[in-house]
Amino acid sequence: MSYRSSAQAFSEFMDSTIWDDILQELNAWLDDVHKILEDPSGDAGEKALYRLGGNAETIRNVMRMPEVIRDSIIEDRKEVSEEVSEE
């Protein structure tokens, strides 16, 4: 995949207060999911439990997204550099 941003831009974004605010909100969502899943008095059906588990996984994936993209950019640049070196 081709990205328009640099690895440095993603590193700066991950260090920003904007990303901290987003993470704070995502963590609140994740806490809400965990509260529902851990509620012993809850009467959520099996489908709802699977859905909530999927929601938690999705939230965690979004939380890792900037790091995954940054690392992908670094790896792509490394491969291009190695190809150029071999020529």
N, C-alpha and C positions, 0 to 999 in steps of 0.2 A: 504494500500500500504506500502511496505517496502522500507525505504531509507537507504543508506549506510552512509550518513553524519549525523552529530549530529546537534541538535538545535543550539548549540554554534557555530558550523562551519557556519551555515546559518546566524546567527547574525553577525559574523565577516565579512562574505561576504557582507551583506547589509551595513556594515559600511566602506567597502573598496572603494578605488578610482576606482577600476575596475567596481564595480556596479554603482558608480556615473557616470562614462563614458557611461556605457550602458544606464542608465536612461536618460542622456543628449541626446543620439541618439534617444531613443524611444520618448522622448518629442518632438524632432524635427519632427519625423514622424507624431506624433499626431497633431502638429501644422500645418503641410502640409495638413493633412486630414481636419482639421477645416477650413483652408483657402479655400479649394475647396468647402466644404459644405456651407460656408458663402458667397461665391462669387455671388453677385446678377446678374452679367452679364454671369455667367456660364450657359451652356446649357446641363448640365448633365441630363441624363434621370433618370426615377424612379429607374430602376435597378441599375444604377451607384450610386445613393444616398444610396440605401440599402446596397450595397457592401461597400461603404465608411463608413457607420455607423457600419457595421460589422468589418471593419478594425480597426476603433477607439476602439471598444469594445475589440478586440483581443489584441491590443497594451496595453490597460489598464490592461487586465488580465495578460499579461507577466510582466508588471511592479509590480504586486502584488505577483507574483509567489514565490519568495523567502520567503516572510512573510507567505504565505499560507502553504508552505511545512514545514517551521520551526514550525508553530503552530500545524500542523498535527503531527509532531514528538513529540512535547511536550504533546499533548493530548493522543497519543498512549502510551507514557511512563507512563502517569498518570493512564491510564486504567490498564496497566499491574501492576503497583504498587498497585492499589486498589484491583486487583484480588489476588495478593500475600498476601495482608493484611487480606483479608477475609478468607484465608485458615488457 
